[in-house]
């Protein structure tokens, strides 16, 4: 079953992205390098 998750910037704390993941196959939290428009650079985004 796919669940919707928000990706939150680890530096500024803003929620920039909405995505989904399969809870059964990936129970751990997602950590992805994404662009943060507030910081104007690529930062680590974690599942919130």
N, CA and C of each residue as an Amber inpcrd file, in Angstrom:
protein
   144
   0.8380000  -1.1780000   0.0000000   0.0000000   0.0000000   0.0000000
   0.8860000   1.2460000   0.0000000   0.6240000   2.1560000  -0.9060000
   1.4010000   3.3810000  -1.0120000   0.7890000   4.4510000  -0.1100000
   1.6500000   5.1500000   0.6080000   1.2130000   6.2310000   1.4850000
   1.8700000   7.5280000   1.0320000   1.1760000   8.6400000   1.2210000
   1.7150000   9.9450000   0.8640000   2.5850000  10.4610000   2.0030000
   3.7470000  11.0070000   1.6500000   4.6610000  11.5500000   2.6540000
   5.1280000  12.9300000   2.2130000   5.5050000  13.7440000   3.1710000
   6.0790000  15.0570000   2.9070000   7.5810000  14.9730000   3.1080000
   8.3210000  15.7030000   2.2630000   9.7650000  15.7880000   2.4170000
  10.1090000  17.1620000   2.9620000  10.8090000  17.1800000   4.0870000
  11.1210000  18.4070000   4.8090000  12.6120000  18.6840000   4.7170000
  12.9720000  19.9420000   4.4510000  14.3710000  20.3390000   4.3610000
  15.0110000  20.2270000   5.7450000  16.1770000  19.6180000   5.8040000
  16.8370000  19.4200000   7.0970000  17.5180000  20.6910000   7.5930000
  17.7750000  21.6670000   6.7190000  18.4500000  22.8900000   7.1440000
  17.4670000  23.9970000   7.5350000  16.4870000  24.2950000   6.6710000
  15.5780000  25.4100000   6.9780000  14.2560000  24.9430000   7.5760000
  13.8950000  23.6740000   7.4090000  12.6900000  23.1390000   8.0260000
  11.4270000  23.2960000   7.2130000  11.5020000  23.8230000   5.9950000
  10.2960000  23.9970000   5.1930000   9.9590000  22.6930000   4.4650000
   8.6530000  22.4540000   4.3190000   8.1690000  21.2620000   3.6110000
   8.0100000  21.6350000   2.1490000   8.8470000  21.0490000   1.2780000
   8.9010000  21.4520000  -0.1140000   8.2970000  20.4410000  -1.0710000
   8.2820000  19.1680000  -0.7340000   7.8760000  18.1470000  -1.6890000
   6.8630000  17.1940000  -1.0740000   5.9650000  16.6770000  -1.9330000
   4.9940000  15.6590000  -1.5680000   5.2370000  14.4720000  -2.4860000
   5.3980000  13.2920000  -1.9190000   5.6640000  12.0930000  -2.7030000
   4.9760000  10.9100000  -2.0300000   5.1510000   9.7410000  -2.5880000
   4.5580000   8.5430000  -1.9980000   5.6060000   7.4420000  -1.9490000
   5.3660000   6.4870000  -1.0620000   6.2670000   5.3360000  -0.9500000
   5.4580000   4.1200000  -0.5500000   6.0220000   2.9500000  -0.8330000
   5.4060000   1.6920000  -0.4530000   5.8460000   1.3770000   0.9820000
   4.9150000   1.4390000   1.9080000   5.2070000   1.2630000   3.3370000
   5.7150000  -0.1480000   3.6400000   5.2500000  -1.1330000   2.9090000
   5.6310000  -2.5130000   3.1680000   7.0760000  -2.7890000   2.7590000
   7.5040000  -2.2620000   1.6070000   8.8510000  -2.5340000   1.1150000
   9.9070000  -1.6270000   1.7270000   9.5410000  -0.4070000   2.1240000
  10.4910000   0.5660000   2.6680000   9.9480000   1.1730000   3.9620000
  10.0430000   0.4530000   5.0730000   9.5060000   0.9850000   6.3330000
  10.3630000   2.0950000   6.9360000  11.6380000   2.2230000   6.5200000
  12.5080000   3.2570000   7.0730000  12.1830000   4.6120000   6.4510000
  12.6520000   5.6880000   7.1010000  12.4060000   7.0440000   6.6070000
  13.2720000   7.3320000   5.3900000  12.6930000   8.0540000   4.4360000
  13.4000000   8.3970000   3.2030000  14.2830000   9.6190000   3.4410000
  15.4950000   9.5930000   2.8810000  16.4070000  10.7350000   2.8990000
  16.8950000  10.9470000   1.4730000  16.5990000  12.1330000   0.8930000
  16.9020000  12.4000000  -0.5050000  17.5310000  13.7800000  -0.6290000
  18.4900000  13.9210000  -1.5310000  19.0420000  15.2370000  -1.8540000
  18.1210000  15.9000000  -2.8710000  17.5130000  17.0360000  -2.5070000
  16.5880000  17.7590000  -3.3700000  16.9180000  19.2470000  -3.2990000
  16.4010000  19.9930000  -4.2750000  16.6060000  21.4420000  -4.3140000
  15.6430000  22.1280000  -3.3550000  16.1620000  23.0320000  -2.5310000
  15.3480000  23.8260000  -1.6080000  15.2770000  25.2530000  -2.1510000
  14.0950000  25.7320000  -2.5400000  13.9880000  27.0830000  -3.0810000
  14.2860000  28.1740000  -2.0550000  14.0440000  27.9110000  -0.7850000
  14.3190000  28.9160000   0.2480000  15.8280000  29.0850000   0.4510000
  16.5610000  27.9630000   0.4760000  18.0160000  27.9990000   0.6380000
  18.7360000  28.2720000  -0.6880000  18.0540000  28.0250000  -1.8000000
  18.5880000  28.1760000  -3.1600000  19.7990000  27.2780000  -3.4050000
  19.7230000  26.0430000  -2.8780000  20.7630000  25.0450000  -3.1230000
  20.2040000  23.6630000  -2.8460000  20.9520000  22.6570000  -3.2030000
  20.5420000  21.2720000  -2.9690000  20.8570000  20.9150000  -1.5160000
  19.8350000  20.4350000  -0.7990000  20.0030000  20.0610000   0.6060000
  19.3860000  18.6920000   0.8350000  19.6440000  18.1290000   1.9970000
  19.0730000  16.8440000   2.3680000  17.6260000  17.0450000   2.8300000
  16.7150000  16.3170000   2.2390000  15.3060000  16.3500000   2.6370000
  14.9580000  15.0040000   3.2620000  14.2840000  15.0310000   4.3980000
  13.9190000  13.8120000   5.1060000  12.3980000  13.7160000   5.2080000
  11.9250000  12.5030000   5.3750000  10.4900000  12.2590000   5.5100000
   9.9910000  12.8340000   6.8390000   8.8720000  13.5520000   6.7600000
   8.3150000  14.1250000   7.9980000   6.9790000  13.5120000   8.3200000
